[in-house]
Amino acid sequence: MARKKSSRPAAPEICPVCGDDVPRNAFACRACGADHNSGWRDDAATYDGVDLGEEQFDYEQFVSEEFGTPTKKPALSPLWLITAALLLLAMLLFVLLR
């Protein structure tokens, strides 16, 4: 019985999507899953199927729009500072006078 020759193109040595090494005769990249249908085609570099436009992504603007402007952190009340100082003094006196 004659073997049917595969019409599948050979896998590249290095994945054009993620840059990882691709084993010989692999069906897909083991790192990112790219294959002939998703990323090894000759025209894959010219069109990735997503039209994102040419503008750059501004992370600061995204965070500002998504979460609003950061609010000022509330200052520590003087009452809490006095309470903490008194507790520390009480613990110190307890340890020393024991």
VEXDREN-2710 file (C-alpha; in Angstrom, 1 decimal):
% VEXDREN-2710
k/r/px/py/pz
1/MET/0.0/0.0/0.0
2/ALA/1.4/3.4/-1.0
3/ARG/1.8/6.1/1.6
4/LYS/-0.1/9.2/1.0
5/LYS/2.2/12.2/1.1
6/SER/1.2/14.9/3.6
7/SER/0.2/18.2/2.2
8/ARG/1.1/19.9/5.5
9/PRO/4.0/22.2/5.2
10/ALA/7.1/21.6/7.3
11/ALA/7.2/23.3/10.7
12/PRO/9.7/26.1/11.1
13/GLU/12.7/25.6/13.3
14/ILE/11.8/28.6/15.4
15/CYS/8.2/29.7/16.0
16/PRO/7.5/33.0/14.3
17/VAL/4.9/33.9/17.0
18/CYS/6.8/33.3/20.3
19/GLY/10.4/32.5/19.2
20/ASP/10.6/29.2/20.9
21/ASP/12.2/26.2/19.3
22/VAL/9.8/23.9/17.4
23/PRO/10.6/20.2/17.2
24/ARG/11.0/18.7/13.8
25/ASN/7.7/17.3/12.3
26/ALA/5.7/19.1/15.0
27/PHE/2.0/19.9/14.3
28/ALA/2.1/23.0/16.6
29/CYS/4.5/25.1/18.8
30/ARG/4.6/23.5/22.2
31/ALA/5.0/27.0/23.9
32/CYS/2.2/29.1/22.3
33/GLY/0.2/26.6/20.3
34/ALA/0.7/28.3/16.9
35/ASP/0.4/26.1/13.9
36/HIS/0.1/26.4/10.1
37/ASN/-3.4/27.7/10.4
38/SER/-2.8/30.3/13.1
39/GLY/0.8/31.5/12.7
40/TRP/3.1/29.6/10.4
41/ARG/1.5/30.7/7.1
42/ASP/3.5/32.9/4.8
43/ASP/1.0/35.7/5.2
44/ALA/0.7/35.4/9.0
45/ALA/3.2/38.2/9.6
46/THR/1.3/40.6/7.3
47/TYR/-2.2/40.1/8.9
48/ASP/-2.8/38.7/12.3
49/GLY/-6.6/38.9/12.1
50/VAL/-7.0/41.7/14.6
51/ASP/-7.4/45.3/13.5
52/LEU/-5.9/47.3/16.5
53/GLY/-5.0/50.4/14.6
54/GLU/-1.8/52.3/14.8
55/GLU/-2.2/54.1/18.1
56/GLN/-0.1/53.3/21.1
57/PHE/-1.7/52.0/24.3
58/ASP/-1.5/54.5/27.1
59/TYR/-1.6/52.6/30.4
60/GLU/-1.9/55.6/32.6
61/GLN/-4.9/56.8/30.7
62/PHE/-6.5/53.4/30.8
63/VAL/-6.1/53.2/34.6
64/SER/-7.4/56.7/35.0
65/GLU/-10.5/55.9/32.9
66/GLU/-11.1/52.5/34.4
67/PHE/-10.5/53.3/38.1
68/GLY/-10.7/57.0/38.3
69/THR/-8.1/59.3/39.6
70/PRO/-6.4/58.1/42.8
71/THR/-7.6/59.7/45.9
72/LYS/-5.3/61.2/48.5
73/LYS/-4.5/58.7/51.3
74/PRO/-6.1/59.9/54.6
75/ALA/-3.6/61.2/57.1
76/LEU/-3.2/59.4/60.4
77/SER/-5.3/61.1/63.1
78/PRO/-3.4/62.5/66.1
79/LEU/-5.7/60.6/68.3
80/TRP/-4.3/57.3/67.0
81/LEU/-0.7/58.5/67.4
82/ILE/-1.4/59.4/71.0
83/THR/-3.1/56.1/71.6
84/ALA/-0.2/54.1/70.1
85/ALA/2.3/56.0/72.2
86/LEU/0.3/55.4/75.4
87/LEU/0.0/51.7/74.7
88/LEU/3.7/51.4/74.0
89/LEU/4.5/53.3/77.3
90/ALA/2.1/51.0/79.2
91/MET/3.7/47.9/77.8
92/LEU/7.2/49.2/78.6
93/LEU/6.2/50.0/82.2
94/PHE/4.5/46.6/82.5
95/VAL/7.7/44.8/81.4
96/LEU/10.0/46.9/83.5
97/LEU/8.0/46.9/86.8
98/ARG/7.2/43.2/86.6
END
